[in-house]
């Protein structure tokens, strides 16, 4: 049976919104790319950015001190 996207989209949006509203978030980020990118490549870019931010906030040895973002 084919899936009707017009019917699923509002249901999915509602379920996603309900789930998100139940979480306690300090920060919510949506990562996008200009081109189609493999998920592992995006994860690698995310980790790189988090390392740069943690270095800036906590210094170069933040991992050894068990702190970070």
Backbone bond lengths (Angstrom), bond angles and torsions (degrees), N, CA, C in turn:
res aa  C-N    CA-C-N  psi(-1)  N-CA   C-N-CA  omega(-1)  CA-C   N-CA-C  phi
1 X - - - 1.454 - - 1.529 108.64 -
2 X 1.323 118.57 126.21 1.465 120.77 179.71 1.529 112.11 -68.86
3 X 1.326 114.79 150.31 1.458 121.36 -178.73 1.521 109.24 -94.08
4 X 1.317 116.69 131.47 1.461 121.86 178.05 1.525 108.46 -92.15
5 X 1.332 116.19 107.31 1.475 120.66 -177.00 1.529 112.66 -61.98
6 X 1.308 117.25 -32.02 1.466 120.36 -178.96 1.523 110.96 -65.25
7 X 1.321 117.60 -28.94 1.459 120.89 179.62 1.518 111.34 -84.47
8 X 1.315 116.69 -37.49 1.468 120.74 -176.64 1.527 111.53 -74.07
9 X 1.310 118.23 -38.43 1.470 121.59 -174.86 1.531 113.10 -53.91
10 X 1.329 120.39 -51.50 1.480 118.94 178.71 1.530 112.79 -63.67
11 X 1.331 117.22 -37.37 1.463 121.10 179.06 1.518 110.56 -65.11
12 X 1.324 115.85 -46.56 1.459 120.61 179.19 1.521 110.91 -64.50
13 X 1.316 116.78 -42.74 1.467 120.91 178.82 1.522 110.74 -61.11
14 X 1.310 116.66 -41.71 1.465 120.96 179.12 1.529 111.20 -66.07
15 X 1.334 117.12 -45.02 1.466 121.05 179.45 1.527 110.85 -64.45
16 X 1.325 116.96 -41.80 1.469 121.47 178.72 1.530 109.82 -62.65
17 X 1.317 117.30 -45.61 1.458 121.24 178.91 1.518 112.51 -62.19
18 X 1.320 116.70 -39.39 1.468 120.72 178.34 1.530 110.73 -65.44
19 X 1.334 116.34 -43.95 1.466 120.24 179.63 1.529 111.16 -64.05
20 X 1.335 116.62 -45.10 1.474 121.71 -179.62 1.530 110.17 -61.56
21 X 1.331 117.24 -41.68 1.472 119.94 -176.30 1.531 112.02 -67.60
22 X 1.326 118.30 -20.69 1.459 121.14 179.42 1.524 112.50 -84.18
23 X 1.325 117.33 -14.14 1.463 121.38 -178.02 1.532 110.75 -86.19
24 X 1.317 115.03 151.50 1.462 119.71 174.55 1.529 107.08 -99.47
25 X 1.308 116.24 107.04 1.455 121.85 -175.27 1.517 110.56 -112.64
26 X 1.317 116.19 136.62 1.451 121.25 167.73 1.521 109.27 -91.27
27 X 1.320 114.76 -29.07 1.460 120.47 -176.02 1.522 108.27 -154.05
28 X 1.322 116.34 138.15 1.459 121.55 175.24 1.512 107.38 -128.44
29 X 1.311 116.44 127.16 1.463 121.25 -175.85 1.522 109.60 -127.44
30 X 1.310 116.46 136.99 1.451 121.89 171.39 1.516 107.18 -113.24
31 X 1.319 116.75 120.84 1.458 121.52 -178.74 1.521 109.73 -99.85
32 X 1.315 115.70 131.63 1.458 120.94 178.21 1.519 109.18 -130.81
33 X 1.306 115.26 164.83 1.453 121.46 179.53 1.521 108.79 -134.12
34 X 1.334 116.46 149.43 1.459 120.20 178.64 1.520 111.28 -64.51
35 X 1.326 115.74 -37.78 1.459 120.87 -178.12 1.524 108.95 -112.68
36 X 1.326 116.05 165.05 1.460 119.72 175.52 1.522 107.82 -66.72
37 X 1.336 116.37 123.55 1.458 122.16 -173.83 1.522 109.54 -127.18
38 X 1.306 115.63 141.73 1.462 120.74 178.60 1.529 109.16 -65.93
39 X 1.332 118.03 142.21 1.472 120.80 -178.56 1.529 113.74 -56.78
40 X 1.336 118.01 -35.92 1.462 119.84 179.28 1.525 111.58 -67.49
41 X 1.324 117.28 -33.87 1.460 120.67 176.69 1.528 110.63 -68.29
42 X 1.327 116.57 -39.02 1.468 119.81 177.37 1.526 110.67 -66.45
43 X 1.328 117.20 -39.46 1.463 120.59 177.66 1.525 110.52 -63.17
44 X 1.316 116.67 -40.61 1.468 120.73 178.13 1.525 110.59 -62.81
45 X 1.326 117.96 -41.77 1.474 121.38 177.65 1.525 111.00 -65.24
46 X 1.340 116.43 -41.00 1.462 120.94 178.66 1.522 110.36 -61.45
47 X 1.336 117.30 -47.91 1.460 120.59 179.57 1.523 111.70 -61.71
48 X 1.317 116.97 -38.54 1.466 120.87 177.34 1.536 109.94 -61.14
49 X 1.327 116.31 -47.23 1.472 120.21 179.87 1.523 111.64 -63.14
50 X 1.338 117.27 -40.08 1.461 120.46 178.49 1.530 111.12 -65.65
51 X 1.325 117.33 -37.59 1.462 120.21 176.82 1.520 111.50 -64.39
52 X 1.322 116.93 -42.16 1.470 120.86 177.92 1.529 109.87 -62.02
53 X 1.338 116.53 -46.01 1.471 120.46 -179.71 1.533 111.17 -64.24
54 X 1.335 117.43 -42.08 1.464 120.49 178.95 1.523 111.46 -65.98
55 X 1.330 116.96 -39.65 1.470 120.40 175.64 1.519 110.65 -58.87
56 X 1.315 115.87 -42.24 1.465 120.68 -178.55 1.539 110.86 -67.26
57 X 1.341 116.32 -41.21 1.474 120.18 -176.40 1.526 113.46 -80.58
58 X 1.335 117.19 -38.62 1.457 121.04 -169.77 1.523 114.28 -118.32
59 X 1.325 117.74 -3.18 1.459 120.23 -178.27 1.521 111.79 94.41
60 X 1.319 115.64 170.24 1.457 121.02 -174.02 1.525 114.00 -66.78
61 X 1.317 119.07 -26.95 1.465 121.44 -175.98 1.522 112.81 -102.66
62 X 1.312 117.66 29.98 1.464 120.79 -176.73 1.526 111.88 -61.75
63 X 1.317 118.60 -31.53 1.459 120.60 -177.95 1.517 111.47 -67.61
64 X 1.319 116.98 -36.47 1.466 121.33 179.30 1.530 111.26 -69.05
65 X 1.340 116.71 -28.93 1.467 120.49 -179.35 1.520 111.94 -89.23
66 X 1.347 116.25 3.35 1.462 121.55 177.48 1.532 112.56 61.84
67 X 1.313 115.66 35.63 1.458 120.84 173.93 1.517 107.41 -124.81
68 X 1.267 115.51 170.60 1.470 120.28 177.56 1.508 110.27 149.49
69 X 1.282 114.05 -176.93 1.463 118.87 -179.38 1.503 111.33 -85.73
